[in-house]
């Protein structure tokens, strides 16, 4: 475990580590977190209010405590080809339902005209 040294003593094995936000519950139940709120909010160089709400309020916080700091931000983007949308007479989707409708319409079609 992250919290157990080889000699079996608990805690204080690591001061900082990188973790996936999906591990927060298990790490919290193991007592791995210290609330960082007083440190983060007292240090103006961190600019906590400027951190995107998804990361500030969801991935770095748990049970009202700040339990982590974002190391890097990775946001998925979706790109589309206007020429393909025009070819199939569809608009840029603005909802998941529209995206699924566009995908159903063009999936399996011959994009490059090679007959496949």
Secondary structure as a PSIPRED ss2 file (coil, helix, strand):
# PSIPRED VFORMAT (PSIPRED V4.0)

   1 X C   1.000  0.000  0.000
   2 X C   1.000  0.000  0.000
   3 X C   1.000  0.000  0.000
   4 X E   0.000  0.000  1.000
   5 X C   1.000  0.000  0.000
   6 X C   1.000  0.000  0.000
   7 X C   1.000  0.000  0.000
   8 X C   1.000  0.000  0.000
   9 X C   1.000  0.000  0.000
  10 X E   0.000  0.000  1.000
  11 X C   1.000  0.000  0.000
  12 X C   1.000  0.000  0.000
  13 X C   1.000  0.000  0.000
  14 X C   1.000  0.000  0.000
  15 X C   1.000  0.000  0.000
  16 X C   1.000  0.000  0.000
  17 X C   1.000  0.000  0.000
  18 X C   1.000  0.000  0.000
  19 X C   1.000  0.000  0.000
  20 X C   1.000  0.000  0.000
  21 X H   0.000  1.000  0.000
  22 X H   0.000  1.000  0.000
  23 X H   0.000  1.000  0.000
  24 X H   0.000  1.000  0.000
  25 X H   0.000  1.000  0.000
  26 X H   0.000  1.000  0.000
  27 X H   0.000  1.000  0.000
  28 X H   0.000  1.000  0.000
  29 X H   0.000  1.000  0.000
  30 X C   1.000  0.000  0.000
  31 X C   1.000  0.000  0.000
  32 X C   1.000  0.000  0.000
  33 X C   1.000  0.000  0.000
  34 X C   1.000  0.000  0.000
  35 X C   1.000  0.000  0.000
  36 X C   1.000  0.000  0.000
  37 X H   0.000  1.000  0.000
  38 X H   0.000  1.000  0.000
  39 X H   0.000  1.000  0.000
  40 X H   0.000  1.000  0.000
  41 X H   0.000  1.000  0.000
  42 X H   0.000  1.000  0.000
  43 X C   1.000  0.000  0.000
  44 X H   0.000  1.000  0.000
  45 X H   0.000  1.000  0.000
  46 X H   0.000  1.000  0.000
  47 X C   1.000  0.000  0.000
  48 X H   0.000  1.000  0.000
  49 X H   0.000  1.000  0.000
  50 X H   0.000  1.000  0.000
  51 X C   1.000  0.000  0.000
  52 X C   1.000  0.000  0.000
  53 X H   0.000  1.000  0.000
  54 X H   0.000  1.000  0.000
  55 X H   0.000  1.000  0.000
  56 X H   0.000  1.000  0.000
  57 X H   0.000  1.000  0.000
  58 X H   0.000  1.000  0.000
  59 X H   0.000  1.000  0.000
  60 X C   1.000  0.000  0.000
  61 X E   0.000  0.000  1.000
  62 X E   0.000  0.000  1.000
  63 X C   1.000  0.000  0.000
  64 X C   1.000  0.000  0.000
  65 X E   0.000  0.000  1.000
  66 X E   0.000  0.000  1.000
  67 X C   1.000  0.000  0.000
  68 X C   1.000  0.000  0.000
  69 X C   1.000  0.000  0.000
  70 X C   1.000  0.000  0.000
  71 X C   1.000  0.000  0.000
  72 X C   1.000  0.000  0.000
  73 X C   1.000  0.000  0.000
  74 X C   1.000  0.000  0.000
  75 X C   1.000  0.000  0.000
  76 X C   1.000  0.000  0.000
  77 X C   1.000  0.000  0.000
  78 X C   1.000  0.000  0.000
  79 X C   1.000  0.000  0.000
  80 X C   1.000  0.000  0.000
  81 X C   1.000  0.000  0.000
  82 X H   0.000  1.000  0.000
  83 X H   0.000  1.000  0.000
  84 X H   0.000  1.000  0.000
  85 X H   0.000  1.000  0.000
  86 X H   0.000  1.000  0.000
  87 X H   0.000  1.000  0.000
  88 X C   1.000  0.000  0.000
  89 X C   1.000  0.000  0.000
  90 X C   1.000  0.000  0.000
  91 X C   1.000  0.000  0.000
  92 X C   1.000  0.000  0.000
  93 X C   1.000  0.000  0.000
  94 X C   1.000  0.000  0.000
  95 X C   1.000  0.000  0.000
  96 X H   0.000  1.000  0.000
  97 X H   0.000  1.000  0.000
  98 X H   0.000  1.000  0.000
  99 X H   0.000  1.000  0.000
 100 X H   0.000  1.000  0.000
 101 X H   0.000  1.000  0.000
 102 X H   0.000  1.000  0.000
 103 X H   0.000  1.000  0.000
 104 X H   0.000  1.000  0.000
 105 X H   0.000  1.000  0.000
 106 X H   0.000  1.000  0.000
 107 X C   1.000  0.000  0.000
 108 X C   1.000  0.000  0.000
 109 X C   1.000  0.000  0.000
 110 X C   1.000  0.000  0.000
 111 X C   1.000  0.000  0.000
 112 X C   1.000  0.000  0.000
 113 X C   1.000  0.000  0.000
 114 X C   1.000  0.000  0.000
 115 X C   1.000  0.000  0.000
 116 X C   1.000  0.000  0.000
